[in-house]
Every structure is written in structure tokens, then in C-alpha cells.
């Protein structure tokens, strides 16, 4: 799986990170080495 090195965290995503107590470093680590990728529609993948 390919790593995501450029990304933007939206305001909504930040709110969810706070609610779920997820650190930005954890998000970066997952995007750099995803264990699973799902294509939800053409051109959009979920990690």
C-alpha cells in the first residue's frame, strides 16, 4: 500500500480527533503505513 505524505486535516476531522483523543502523530503514522485501504467510490479511498 502506498503511503500518504501530503494530507489536510479538516475542521471536522480535528473535532473528531479531539472527541476520540487521537493525536495528529497517530494519524500521520497510519497514513504513512496503512494496514488497510478501502475504495468507497471511484477516486476516494478510506484508510
N, C-alpha and C positions, 0 to 999 in steps of 0.2 A: 504494500500500500504506500502511496506517496504521502510525504509529509506536507502539511500546510504551514508555511512560514510567514505568509502575509495574510492577516485577517483583521477584521474590525469587530469590536465588541459593542453591540448596540446598547442603548439605554435600558431597554427591556431585559437584555441578557445580563447586564450588570445588576439590575434589580433581582433577577433570579439567582445570580451568584451570591448576592448578599443573603437572600432568603435561605438558600441551600448551604450557606457557609462554604462556598467554593472559592479558592484563591485563583487569581489570574495565572499564577505559575502552574497550577494544576491544569488549567485549560490549555496553556501553551504546551505542556508536556504531552497531553492527549493528542493535540493537533500535530505535534511533531512525530508521534509514533502511535497512530490509531490502531486499536486491536480489531476494529470492525468498522466497515463503511457500508451504508445502505443508500441506494439511489431511490429517492422518493418520487421524483419525476425527472423528465429529461433536463439535464443541466443542473440538477440540485442533488447534493449528497449530504447525508447526515452522519456525523462522527460520534 
